[in-house]
């Protein structure tokens, strides 16, 4: 994690990374990250977001297999609500200059 306090622009763009998830889960955050990739703060939030996206995609795919026994619908609803809430919390933390450890995220990538 970075030791230098992030600038207000870095904090705003890091929070935008999470809030764009509601409109474009892949393209929007990828563009924001690419334009600000030289910032250590943005790089760390980009890795957190990427791990989140992959983890929750895998959970949703697994729930899709459970549609056969009708529990997959319930799991997908719960995952959707969790994703919504955790993205809001992570965006607020990013704007405050902090990092949020999103629950159930598998760390595929790290810095």
Phi, psi and omega in degrees: 000151183286151177256339179277135180295132180288151178287168180294327177293317178297318180295319180294315181291328177294320178291326177298326177306316181282320184288335176292344179303330182289336183252313179221096186298335184247305188294311182302304178298327179295319179293315179300315180296316183298320181290339183237024188292344181280345179279128178299321180298315179291323179298317180295318178291327176297319178293318178300314181295318180297317176299319177299311184299314180294315181300310183287333172296316179297320177296319179294321178296318178297319178296328177299324177292333182276002176298335181301321180258016173068002176274342180298326179298313180297317180297318179296322178295314179297316179297320179298316178295317179299316180299316180300309182295315183293327178291322177295314180298315181297321178296320178293316178299317180298320179292331178277356179087019181242174178243138179250127177275100184291127181298148176068013180273128176273133182273089177283322182237150175212168179265000000 
